[in-house]
Amino acid sequence: MKNQPNVLFVMMDQWPGKLLRAAGHPAILTPTLDHLARLGTRFPRAYSECPICIPARRTVMTGTSPQTHGDREFKPAQEMPALPSVAQCFRDGGYQAYAVGKMHVYPQRDRIGFDDILLAEEGRPQLGAVDDYDMYLAEQGVAGTQFLHGMNNNDYLFRPWHLPEQMHVTNWTTREAARMIKRRDPRRPAFWHVSYTHPHPPLVPLAAYMDMYELAHVDLPQKAQWADGALPAALQATRAHWPTQFRDHELQAIRRAFYALCTHIDHQLRVLIGTLREEQLLDNTVILICSDHGDMLGDFGLWAKRVFYEGSAQIPMLLVGTAGDPRVAANHVDHRLVGLQDVMPTLLSLAGLPVPSTVDGIPMVGEQQRQTLYGECKENELATRMAHDGRHKLIWYPAGNHLQLFDLQEDPAETVNLAGVAGYRDIQQRLEQVFVENAWGIDREWIAGDRLVGFPAESKVRKGDRHFGGQRGMHYPLPPLDDPTRTVGSPG
């Protein structure tokens, strides 16, 4: 067992793939992630197959597509499927497996194969569990005060963090993960999963990180002519839920707060790397870093996730092998199509462990590569699907049968919709067949033979959000238990 590598798997929440200086972003400060990109391989064509928290994490933990694990909607009361989990596979292979941070499973104390998990669940005690971060705050004498900053978990209000720095959830997650590394059994290799809750709102960065960004130098959201015209029902719903009447300096201020949360995580990663180095583990540790999905951050007048534009669906994906492992190239950019379903088989393969037959994904190392990647999100008027061949991306909104085709090589900002353009007819038809071949459930009602027909889009007048995006309040005493199937904070 001594020759088997340790594995550190870090996941952030809602971090767009373009928010890396190594990816060419003009404003973001990510020195640690950039350093790791030089040590390993960066995958710029990495995507979330269903860009919502719960479905994406089910994909990560089982190595399967939404069709296999059964959620493309966001089902907070659905238990994990009866499939081998990445943690259980590592334990079956003789590893110790521990996690810290956000899991987003139900019930919340389901360990999904880990030996133990220290939870930070973004303030969801109404689902039946008090998480470990809340317990820590109580021990510090500030029980129930996590959300007294007044900001929102599903909105873009912002202000600096209101408690001492060491009480910020990013610091707590890092500190507990470093302690977890130090408390390992030295006789066995370890699989460590560190899951940060940010940069997902609430936008409450430390003031020191806000100060690192000059407002005038923060980039503005992308615009496109197609976004000023008639929009699919799904996009209309998003705009109705998150009003977009922001001035430029307000948009920059929102992004500054978001970027500050990113840089805070980037710097905290150095604590984990330093702990591995001082424990003499770094050279024999595989490191994989990704996010569950991205955030539109105002691009095309859109916010949050649930869509397949680059801001929402493309994710950072960095892989660093053990020192001298030829399977993971250093200072390399690999343009193969990868998804979250590939995380599990990649890590198991690098550890020399078998990949279960239930896994849909393929290792990100080696010769095998996919020709297309299929994405799917929601089953109502918000439904959207993606077919991607590595260069061309076709997006389908079944409500109204609306199609968008982008050539990401010529138009990486997705400003020109090529659907219906004569020169791209063959490409469009080929990608449409990806939707046909992957249809299941209600999708079959939206397809006639090999043609996409969709369904009529209803004209809806959306009312205001009386749940204020799932606004948290005072959490001591704890809020009463609630229906775990209830969802708030999104257009639907």
C-alpha positions as CSV (number, residue, x, y, z in Angstrom):
1,M,0.0,0.0,0.0
2,K,3.0,2.3,0.6
3,N,3.4,3.0,-3.1
4,Q,-0.2,4.0,-3.7
5,P,-0.6,7.8,-3.9
6,N,-2.7,10.0,-1.7
7,V,-5.5,11.9,-3.4
8,L,-6.6,15.4,-2.6
9,F,-9.8,16.3,-4.5
10,V,-10.9,19.9,-4.0
11,M,-14.2,21.2,-5.3
12,M,-15.5,24.8,-5.2
13,D,-19.1,25.8,-5.6
14,Q,-20.3,27.9,-8.6
15,W,-16.8,28.9,-9.9
16,P,-16.8,29.5,-13.7
17,G,-14.1,27.9,-15.7
18,K,-12.9,31.2,-17.2
19,L,-12.1,32.7,-13.7
20,L,-8.4,31.7,-13.8
21,R,-5.5,33.9,-14.7
22,A,-4.0,30.8,-16.3
23,A,-7.1,30.8,-18.6
24,G,-6.4,34.4,-19.6
25,H,-8.9,36.2,-17.4
26,P,-7.9,39.9,-17.2
27,A,-8.9,40.6,-13.6
28,I,-9.0,37.5,-11.4
29,L,-6.2,36.8,-9.0
30,T,-5.5,33.0,-8.7
31,P,-1.8,32.5,-8.1
32,T,-2.2,29.1,-6.4
33,L,-4.4,27.6,-9.1
34,D,-2.1,29.1,-11.8
35,H,0.9,27.4,-10.1
36,L,-0.9,24.1,-10.0
37,A,-1.8,24.5,-13.7
38,R,1.9,24.8,-14.4
39,L,2.6,21.7,-12.4
40,G,-0.1,19.6,-14.1
41,T,-2.7,19.7,-16.8
42,R,-5.6,22.1,-17.3
43,F,-8.7,21.1,-19.2
44,P,-10.4,24.1,-20.8
45,R,-13.2,22.0,-22.3
46,A,-14.5,20.7,-19.0
47,Y,-18.2,21.0,-18.3
48,S,-20.9,20.3,-15.8
49,E,-23.4,17.9,-17.3
50,C,-26.2,19.4,-15.2
51,P,-25.2,22.8,-13.9
52,I,-27.1,22.7,-10.6
53,C,-25.5,21.8,-7.2
54,I,-27.2,18.5,-6.3
55,P,-27.3,16.8,-9.7
56,A,-23.7,17.9,-10.4
57,R,-22.5,16.4,-7.1
58,R,-24.3,13.2,-7.7
59,T,-22.4,12.9,-11.0
60,V,-19.1,13.6,-9.2
61,M,-19.7,11.1,-6.4
62,T,-20.9,8.2,-8.7
63,G,-19.1,8.9,-12.0
64,T,-22.5,8.8,-13.8
65,S,-24.7,10.9,-16.0
66,P,-27.9,12.5,-14.7
67,Q,-29.8,9.7,-16.6
68,T,-28.0,7.0,-14.6
69,H,-28.2,8.7,-11.2
70,G,-31.7,10.0,-11.7
71,D,-31.6,13.8,-11.1
72,R,-31.4,16.6,-13.6
73,E,-33.8,18.8,-11.7
74,F,-32.4,19.5,-8.2
75,K,-34.2,17.0,-5.8
76,P,-33.1,17.9,-2.3
77,A,-34.9,15.0,-0.6
78,Q,-33.7,12.3,-3.0
79,E,-31.2,9.9,-1.5
80,M,-28.1,8.9,-3.3
81,P,-28.6,6.1,-5.8
82,A,-27.6,2.6,-5.1
83,L,-24.3,2.9,-7.0
84,P,-20.7,2.6,-5.9
85,S,-19.4,6.0,-4.8
86,V,-15.9,7.3,-5.3
87,A,-15.3,7.3,-1.6
88,Q,-16.4,3.7,-1.1
89,C,-14.2,2.6,-4.0
90,F,-11.2,4.2,-2.3
91,R,-12.1,2.6,1.0
92,D,-12.6,-0.8,-0.7
93,G,-9.1,-0.3,-2.1
94,G,-7.6,0.1,1.3
95,Y,-7.7,3.9,1.5
96,Q,-8.9,6.0,4.4
97,A,-11.5,8.5,3.1
98,Y,-12.5,11.8,4.7
99,A,-14.3,14.9,3.6
100,V,-14.8,18.4,4.8
101,G,-17.3,21.0,3.6
102,K,-20.5,20.9,1.4
103,M,-21.9,17.6,0.3
104,H,-25.5,18.5,-0.5
105,V,-26.9,15.0,0.0
106,Y,-30.0,13.7,1.8
107,P,-30.1,12.8,4.5
108,Q,-27.4,15.3,5.3
109,R,-25.4,12.9,7.5
110,D,-25.3,10.3,4.8
111,R,-21.5,9.6,4.6
112,I,-21.8,8.3,1.0
113,G,-18.8,6.0,1.5
114,F,-16.5,8.2,3.5
115,D,-15.1,7.2,6.9
116,D,-16.3,10.6,8.2
117,I,-17.5,14.0,6.9
118,L,-17.3,17.4,8.6
119,L,-20.2,19.3,7.1
120,A,-20.7,23.0,6.1
121,E,-24.1,22.9,4.5
122,E,-24.8,26.7,3.9
123,G,-27.3,26.9,6.8
124,R,-29.9,24.1,6.2
125,P,-30.7,22.9,9.8
126,Q,-34.4,22.7,8.8
127,L,-33.5,19.5,6.8
128,G,-32.7,17.7,10.0
129,A,-29.0,18.0,10.8
130,V,-26.9,20.6,12.6
131,D,-23.6,20.8,10.6
132,D,-20.2,20.9,12.0
133,Y,-19.5,24.5,11.0
134,D,-22.5,25.6,12.9
135,M,-21.3,23.6,15.9
136,Y,-17.9,25.4,15.6
137,L,-19.6,28.8,15.6
138,A,-21.6,27.8,18.7
139,E,-18.4,26.8,20.4
140,Q,-16.9,30.2,19.7
141,G,-19.9,31.9,21.4
142,V,-21.6,33.1,18.2
143,A,-24.2,30.4,17.7
144,G,-26.7,31.1,15.0
145,T,-25.0,34.3,13.7
146,Q,-23.7,33.0,10.4
147,F,-26.2,34.9,8.4
148,L,-26.6,38.1,10.4
149,H,-24.7,39.8,7.6
150,G,-28.2,39.9,5.9
151,M,-26.9,38.7,2.5
152,N,-28.6,36.0,0.5
153,N,-27.5,32.5,-0.6
154,N,-29.1,32.9,-4.0
155,D,-28.8,36.6,-4.8
156,Y,-26.1,39.1,-5.6
157,L,-26.2,41.5,-2.7
158,F,-22.7,41.9,-1.2
159,R,-20.9,43.2,1.8
160,P,-17.8,42.2,3.8
161,W,-17.8,39.3,6.2
162,H,-19.2,40.3,9.6
163,L,-17.4,38.0,12.0
164,P,-13.6,37.5,12.7
165,E,-11.6,36.1,9.8
166,Q,-11.0,32.7,11.4
167,M,-14.8,32.2,11.6
168,H,-15.3,32.5,7.8
169,V,-16.5,29.2,6.4
170,T,-13.6,29.2,3.9
171,N,-11.0,29.4,6.7
172,W,-12.9,26.8,8.8
173,T,-13.0,24.3,5.8
174,T,-9.3,24.8,5.2
175,R,-8.4,24.4,8.9
176,E,-10.4,21.2,9.3
177,A,-9.0,19.8,6.1
178,A,-5.4,20.5,7.2
179,R,-6.2,18.9,10.5
180,M,-7.7,15.9,8.8
181,I,-4.4,15.4,6.8
182,K,-2.4,15.6,10.0
183,R,-4.6,13.1,11.7
184,R,-4.3,10.4,9.0
185,D,-3.3,6.8,9.6
186,P,0.3,6.8,8.4
187,R,0.1,3.1,7.4
188,R,-2.5,3.7,4.6
189,P,-3.0,6.0,1.7
190,A,-5.7,8.7,2.0
191,F,-8.5,10.1,-0.2
192,W,-9.3,13.6,1.0
193,H,-12.2,15.6,-0.4
194,V,-12.4,19.3,0.4
195,S,-15.6,21.0,-0.7
196,Y,-15.7,24.8,-0.4
197,T,-19.1,26.5,-0.3
198,H,-18.0,29.6,-2.1
199,P,-17.9,31.6,-4.4
200,H,-21.6,30.6,-4.4
201,P,-23.5,33.4,-2.7
202,P,-23.9,34.9,-0.2
203,L,-21.3,37.4,-1.4
204,V,-19.6,38.1,1.9
205,P,-15.8,38.0,1.3
206,L,-13.3,39.2,3.8
207,A,-12.7,42.9,3.5
208,A,-9.0,42.3,2.8
209,Y,-9.9,40.4,-0.4
210,M,-12.3,43.0,-1.5
211,D,-9.5,45.6,-1.2
212,M,-7.3,43.6,-3.6
213,Y,-9.5,44.5,-6.5
214,E,-9.8,48.0,-7.9
215,L,-13.3,48.5,-9.1
216,A,-12.3,50.2,-12.4
217,H,-10.2,47.2,-13.4
218,V,-13.0,44.6,-13.0
219,D,-14.4,43.4,-16.3
220,L,-18.0,43.9,-17.3
221,P,-20.5,41.1,-18.3
222,Q,-20.5,39.9,-21.9
223,K,-23.2,41.1,-24.3
224,A,-24.6,39.6,-27.5
225,Q,-27.1,40.8,-30.1
226,W,-29.1,37.6,-29.7
227,A,-29.6,38.4,-26.0
228,D,-31.4,41.6,-26.9
229,G,-34.0,39.8,-29.0
230,A,-36.8,37.3,-28.3
231,L,-35.5,34.9,-25.6
232,P,-36.5,31.3,-24.8
233,A,-38.9,30.8,-21.9
234,A,-36.1,29.5,-19.7
235,L,-34.0,32.7,-20.1
236,Q,-37.1,34.9,-19.7
237,A,-37.7,33.2,-16.3
238,T,-34.1,33.8,-15.3
239,R,-34.3,37.5,-16.1
240,A,-37.6,37.8,-14.3
241,H,-36.2,36.2,-11.2
242,W,-32.9,38.2,-11.1
243,P,-33.6,41.8,-12.3
244,T,-30.8,43.1,-14.4
245,Q,-31.2,46.8,-14.2
246,F,-27.7,47.3,-12.8
247,R,-25.4,50.2,-13.7
248,D,-21.9,49.3,-14.9
249,H,-20.2,50.2,-11.6
250,E,-22.8,48.0,-9.7
251,L,-22.0,45.1,-12.0
252,Q,-18.3,45.6,-11.4
253,A,-18.9,45.7,-7.6
254,I,-20.8,42.4,-7.7
255,R,-18.0,40.8,-9.6
256,R,-15.4,42.3,-7.3
257,A,-17.1,40.6,-4.3
258,F,-17.3,37.3,-6.2
259,Y,-13.7,37.5,-7.3
260,A,-12.7,38.2,-3.7
261,L,-14.3,35.0,-2.6
262,C,-12.4,33.1,-5.3
263,T,-9.0,34.6,-4.4
264,H,-9.7,33.9,-0.7
265,I,-10.1,30.2,-1.6
266,D,-7.0,30.3,-3.8
267,H,-4.9,31.5,-1.0
268,Q,-6.4,29.0,1.5
269,L,-5.4,26.2,-0.9
270,R,-1.8,27.1,-0.1
271,V,-2.4,26.1,3.5
272,L,-3.5,22.6,2.3
273,I,-0.5,22.4,0.0
274,G,1.9,23.6,2.7
275,T,0.5,21.0,5.1
276,L,1.0,18.2,2.6
277,R,4.6,19.5,1.9
278,E,5.5,19.7,5.6
279,E,4.0,16.2,6.2
280,Q,6.2,15.0,3.4
281,L,3.2,13.9,1.4
282,L,3.1,16.4,-1.5
283,D,5.3,14.5,-4.0
284,N,3.1,11.4,-3.6
285,T,-0.3,13.1,-3.8
286,V,-2.6,13.4,-6.8
287,I,-4.4,16.8,-6.8
288,L,-7.6,17.4,-8.7
289,I,-9.5,20.7,-8.5
290,C,-12.8,21.6,-10.1
291,S,-16.2,23.2,-9.4
292,D,-19.7,21.8,-9.6
293,H,-20.8,24.5,-12.2
294,G,-20.2,28.1,-12.9
295,D,-22.2,31.4,-12.6
296,M,-23.3,33.7,-15.5
297,L,-22.5,36.8,-13.4
298,G,-24.6,39.0,-15.6
299,D,-23.3,37.7,-19.0
300,F,-26.2,38.3,-21.5
301,G,-28.3,39.6,-18.7
302,L,-28.3,36.2,-16.9
303,W,-27.3,35.1,-13.4
304,A,-26.5,31.9,-11.5
305,K,-26.5,28.6,-13.4
306,R,-29.0,26.1,-15.0
307,V,-28.0,27.1,-18.5
308,F,-25.3,25.8,-20.9
309,Y,-23.4,29.0,-21.8
310,E,-19.8,28.9,-20.9
311,G,-20.2,31.0,-17.8
312,S,-22.6,28.5,-16.2
313,A,-21.5,25.1,-17.6
314,Q,-17.8,25.4,-18.2
315,I,-15.8,24.6,-15.1
316,P,-12.2,24.8,-14.0
317,M,-10.5,21.4,-14.1
318,L,-6.9,21.1,-13.0
319,L,-5.1,17.7,-12.5
320,V,-1.7,17.4,-10.9
321,G,-0.1,13.9,-10.8
322,T,2.5,12.6,-8.3
323,A,6.0,13.7,-8.9
324,G,7.3,12.2,-12.1
325,D,4.1,10.4,-13.1
326,P,4.2,10.5,-16.9
327,R,0.4,9.9,-17.1
328,V,-0.3,13.6,-16.2
329,A,1.7,16.0,-18.3
330,A,3.1,19.1,-16.6
331,N,2.4,22.7,-17.8
332,H,0.0,21.2,-20.3
333,V,-3.4,22.2,-21.7
334,D,-5.5,19.3,-22.8
335,H,-8.5,20.2,-25.1
336,R,-10.3,16.9,-24.8
337,L,-14.0,17.1,-23.8
338,V,-14.4,16.2,-20.1
339,G,-17.2,16.2,-17.6
340,L,-17.8,15.8,-13.9
341,Q,-18.5,12.1,-14.6
342,D,-14.8,11.7,-15.4
343,V,-13.5,12.8,-12.0
344,M,-14.2,9.4,-10.3
345,P,-12.6,7.2,-13.0
346,T,-9.6,9.5,-13.3
347,L,-8.8,9.4,-9.6
348,L,-9.3,5.7,-9.3
349,S,-7.2,5.0,-12.3
350,L,-4.3,7.2,-11.1
351,A,-4.5,5.3,-7.7
352,G,-4.3,2.0,-9.4
353,L,-7.8,1.0,-8.3
354,P,-10.6,-0.6,-10.4
355,V,-13.3,1.5,-12.0
356,P,-16.8,0.1,-11.4
357,S,-18.8,-1.0,-14.4
358,T,-21.6,1.4,-13.3
359,V,-19.4,4.4,-14.1
360,D,-20.3,6.4,-17.3
361,G,-17.3,8.6,-17.3
362,I,-13.8,7.9,-18.7
363,P,-10.4,8.8,-17.3
364,M,-9.0,12.1,-18.3
365,V,-5.6,10.5,-18.8
366,G,-4.8,8.0,-21.5
367,E,-5.9,7.7,-25.1
368,Q,-9.6,7.2,-24.8
369,Q,-11.6,10.4,-25.5
370,R,-15.3,11.2,-26.2
371,Q,-16.5,12.7,-29.5
372,T,-19.4,14.5,-27.9
373,L,-20.6,15.5,-24.4
374,Y,-24.3,15.7,-23.6
375,G,-25.7,18.0,-21.0
376,E,-29.3,18.2,-19.5
377,C,-31.0,20.4,-17.0
378,K,-34.6,20.6,-15.8
379,E,-37.8,19.0,-17.1
380,N,-40.3,21.9,-17.4
381,E,-40.3,25.2,-19.2
382,L,-36.8,25.8,-17.9
383,A,-35.5,22.7,-19.6
384,T,-32.3,23.1,-21.6
385,R,-30.0,20.5,-23.3
386,M,-26.5,20.7,-24.7
387,A,-24.6,18.8,-27.3
388,H,-20.9,19.6,-27.6
389,D,-18.3,18.2,-30.0
390,G,-15.3,20.1,-28.6
391,R,-15.6,23.0,-30.9
392,H,-19.3,23.4,-31.6
393,K,-22.0,23.7,-29.0
394,L,-25.7,23.2,-29.7
395,I,-28.1,24.4,-27.0
396,W,-31.8,23.3,-27.2
397,Y,-34.6,24.9,-25.2
398,P,-37.6,22.5,-25.7
399,A,-40.1,25.1,-24.6
400,G,-40.7,26.9,-27.9
401,N,-38.2,24.5,-29.7
402,H,-35.5,27.1,-29.6
403,L,-31.9,26.3,-30.8
404,Q,-28.6,28.1,-30.5
405,L,-25.4,27.0,-32.1
406,F,-22.0,28.4,-31.3
407,D,-18.6,27.9,-32.9
408,L,-16.4,28.2,-29.8
409,Q,-13.2,28.3,-31.8
410,E,-14.2,31.4,-33.8
411,D,-16.6,32.8,-31.2
412,P,-15.5,31.8,-27.6
413,A,-17.8,34.5,-26.1
414,E,-20.9,32.9,-27.7
415,T,-22.0,36.1,-29.3
416,V,-23.2,34.8,-32.7
417,N,-26.0,32.2,-33.0
418,L,-25.3,30.0,-36.0
419,A,-28.4,27.8,-35.8
420,G,-30.0,27.7,-39.2
421,V,-27.0,29.1,-41.0
422,A,-26.4,27.2,-44.2
423,G,-22.7,26.6,-43.7
424,Y,-23.3,24.9,-40.3
425,R,-26.3,22.8,-41.4
426,D,-24.5,19.5,-41.3
427,I,-22.9,20.3,-37.9
428,Q,-26.3,21.3,-36.5
429,Q,-28.0,18.1,-37.7
430,R,-25.2,15.9,-36.3
431,L,-25.5,17.6,-32.9
432,E,-29.3,17.4,-33.0
433,Q,-28.9,13.6,-33.2
434,V,-27.1,13.7,-29.9
435,F,-30.3,14.9,-28.3
436,V,-32.3,12.2,-30.0
437,E,-29.9,9.4,-29.0
438,N,-29.7,10.6,-25.3
439,A,-33.5,11.2,-24.9
440,W,-35.1,9.6,-21.9
441,G,-38.1,10.4,-19.7
442,I,-40.2,13.4,-20.8
443,D,-37.6,14.3,-23.5
444,R,-39.1,11.5,-25.7
445,E,-42.4,13.6,-25.8
446,W,-40.4,16.5,-27.3
447,I,-38.9,14.4,-30.2
448,A,-40.8,13.0,-33.2
449,G,-38.8,10.3,-34.9
450,D,-35.4,12.0,-35.3
451,R,-36.7,15.5,-35.2
452,L,-36.8,18.0,-32.3
453,V,-40.3,19.3,-31.9
454,G,-40.3,20.6,-28.3
455,F,-43.5,21.9,-26.8
456,P,-45.4,25.2,-26.8
457,A,-44.0,27.8,-24.5
458,E,-46.6,29.3,-22.2
459,S,-46.7,33.0,-21.6
460,K,-46.3,33.5,-17.9
461,V,-46.4,36.6,-15.8
462,R,-44.0,35.8,-13.0
463,K,-44.7,37.2,-9.5
464,G,-42.1,38.4,-7.1
465,D,-40.1,36.0,-5.0
466,R,-41.8,35.9,-1.6
467,H,-39.1,33.6,-0.3
468,F,-36.4,36.3,-0.9
469,G,-34.2,33.7,-2.6
470,G,-34.3,31.4,0.5
471,Q,-33.1,34.2,2.8
472,R,-31.6,32.9,6.0
473,G,-32.2,34.5,9.3
474,M,-31.2,34.1,12.9
475,H,-30.2,30.4,13.4
476,Y,-30.3,30.2,17.2
477,P,-32.5,28.7,18.3
478,L,-32.6,26.5,15.3
479,P,-35.4,27.0,12.7
480,P,-38.1,24.3,12.8
481,L,-37.9,21.3,10.5
482,D,-39.3,21.9,7.1
483,D,-40.4,19.8,4.1
484,P,-37.1,18.6,2.5
485,T,-38.7,18.6,-0.9
486,R,-39.3,22.4,-0.8
487,T,-37.0,24.4,-3.1
488,V,-36.5,28.1,-3.0
489,G,-34.1,30.6,-4.5
490,S,-34.5,29.8,-8.2
491,P,-36.9,30.6,-11.1
492,G,-38.4,27.1,-10.8
